[in-house]
Each structure stands twice: as structure tokens, then as C-alpha cells.
Amino acid sequence: MSVATDVEQTTTETREQVLPQARRLVLDMPEYHPPLAGRDALRLDFNENTFAPSPRVAAKLKELTGERMTVYPEREPVERIVAKHLGLESNQVILTNGVDEGIHLMACAFLDEDDEVLICTPTFFMYDVSTSMMTSKLMRVQADDSFTFPFDKFLAAITPRTKLIIVASPNNPTGATVSREHLLQLAAAAPHAVLMVDEAYFHFFGDTVMQDICSVPNLIVARTFSKAYGLANLRIGVLAGDARLITYLRKVSSPYNVNGVALSVLPEALADQDYLNWYVLQVHQGRERVITALEELGVRTWPSAANFVLMDIGERHKEFVAEMRERGVLLRDRSSDPGCDGYVRITIGVEDHVTQGITALRESLAAMSWTPAEGMHARRTSADPHEFE
Ligand SMILES: Cc1ncc(COP(=O)(O)O)c(C=O)c1O
């Protein structure tokens, strides 16, 4: 070996040796890789709006000039509009890069390394991801197979070390809800913790604790504009809560966290209540049609207050999702979620998309010679050490 090569090799080795490691919690935290590749089909897999946002959004997009793209985005004027829309003061809200970033900001602002986080599984996986980078004490309370919120068990899991409680209502992937009464009891039982209620699917449900932020100082409510408003691609959501808590979130947020395109179109989306009502009605009607079709096919489902329905296919869940894909319809296999072995989720969209989805459901199950007995295997799967059972 020549001297030059020798030196090169040593330098490379040294570089590898000294490469800084991420923090321990970052090394240990789970990663979230949603199956985004190859989605060129009917998207009944991510709970998105399956159609389009309000036409007023499309019109506004056409007005945006190249010169506008050169400007750093200003969040505050749109925060005032969003606050007014929600019946709040602007210091009670912060716009975020989707609720995903909202969860991240909550973790950054409130969690020290040994603080406990409490969630009810199965639920949205980003709670695991964002909180695990701050603390290893993520406590999961598993719902039983009815997926109703296990209130007593959850309440009993609150400890003096609990710092953040996150509850999605309606929940993803189950569609189950938590009553306002129960949510307020949780907030009262843990005054030393922040209760974040994730209302990403609020528009398909209608019940909310948004107004309670004015009287409950440890409550934060999250809403997204990705679902009913159809703006998932623009990444915009909002956190609302006591102005003092919102100040902490502003501190840990980048001032330019929400892009200017999203900020420009959001007021248009909010102003078009007719569009929102239309889309929500499409989802309500479609949800009924899907549940009826699944009942006729003998597939077990759970009541859902969201724009999706969870179904119990059983052991052949992968084959079923593949059959659906062959018919041009994407579904989301939720089998790896705790307590969801064999369960598959279908998003509810506009009428035509629901029709295509139901046709594909019928054809896929027939092609598999699937029988209702296959889906009735209620099994608990979670072996998580943090789980309270
Ligand atoms: C419960 C829940 N919260 C938040 C999100 C993410 O919302 P956003 O698109 O605003 O980041 C999702 C997306 O699927 C969700 O299911």
C-alpha cells in the first residue's frame, strides 16, 4: 500500500471514529415511515380529503406571484384570523407546520428527561416519535377490543411525574371518541400536567373542548387543516390554549414554521363554510354506506366519528390490502398497531370514491373467498413493557 493510500485510509477511519452520535433518546426513539411510495391510486389510506380543498383556495393560489415566494412568511396576521374563527384571542393560538409539528413543539416545550407521558393505545404514532426524543417514560394504556376509551384505567395511570397527556378524539385508527366530561376530569386530575386533546378529526364529529381552554389552564387543543379542509400538502395546523402555555410553544418554534402559501390560502379555506359543510356531509353519508356494505359482507367494524372506518379482516389482512391495491384502491393495514392484529383502515371520501372503494371491497373479499369467521379473532397483541394492563 502506498503512503498516500495509507494516510487516506487512516483519515477515513478516524473520521468514522469521531463521528458525533445523536443524543441517547434520539438513538433509541422509534422512526415513522408512512408508506408514501406508489400512491398513484385512489387514496383511501391516509385519512386525507380525497377530493380537493375549497375552490376559493385554488383561486387564491393562482394569485400568488413569484415575488411572494421570496418573502419570509408572517404567521401572526393569519393567527388573528384563525383565533377569531375559533372564538379566541390571538395570544391563545399558534399556527404550526401541521399538528405533527404541534406535537413536536409540545414535547420540546414541556418534557424533561424523566417526565412521564401518558397516551391510550392504539393511537396516532407521532405521539411516540415526538415524545420519545425527550423522555423514555412513555406510558401506554391499552384500550380493550371495543376501543372505547378506558377512562378509569387511564385516570389511574396518572402519577405525580405525568407531565403530558395526549388524547385524540376522535382517535386514529379507531374512530372512537372521548366525552368532554371525561376530558375535563382528566385535566382536573392532573393540574401538574398538560392535557393535549388532538381534534384532528373534529369536523367529522362536532364535539369539542376548544372553548374550555379559556377556563382550563392546562388544556391544549390541536386542530389540523389537513383533513376536512383538504390542505395536507401545505402542512398547517393550530394549537390553542392558555396564553401562557402558548408563549412557551412560541419560544421553541421557528418564527417561519408555516410556509407563506399555506398562510395565504388558509383564510380563504376558513371563509368557505359551505364547502366545509358539503365535504363533511359527503363523509357522513359515505361512512354510513361503507359501514352498511361491510356489515352486509360480514366484516366487523367499530363505530367511527372520523373520516375512516376500521375493519377486522383477520389473518389474511396483507392479502386483502394487496387485492384492493390491484383494484386501484389504497387502504392502510393497521395490524402492527397495539391490539389491531388483522385490522385494516379505510378512509371515507367523496361519493364517487366511496363507490369505488365499496366495489373494490366486494370484489377483493370475493376474490379471496374470505369468510366472516376469519375476521372475528379478537386478539390482544401488545407486549409493551410500559403498558398498564
Ligand atoms: C390524530 C392525528 N393527529 C394529527 C395528525 C397529523 O395532522 P397534520 O397533517 O396536521 O400534521 C393525524 C394524521 O393522520 C392524526 O391522525
The ligand as a Gaussian input file, in Angstrom:
#p B3LYP/6-31G(d) Opt

LIG

0 1
 C      -54.856000      12.041000      15.322000
 C      -53.995000      12.760000      14.312000
 N      -53.382000      13.875000      14.689000
 C      -52.605000      14.556000      13.818000
 C      -52.417000      14.112000      12.535000
 C      -51.475000      14.863000      11.626000
 O      -52.028000      16.065000      11.227000
 P      -51.215000      17.070000      10.335000
 O      -51.407000      16.691000       8.912000
 O      -51.830000      18.403000      10.662000
 O      -49.779000      17.008000      10.736000
 C      -53.032000      12.961000      12.099000
 C      -52.825000      12.484000      10.720000
 O      -53.168000      11.449000      10.292000
 C      -53.847000      12.265000      13.014000
 O      -54.442000      11.121000      12.671000

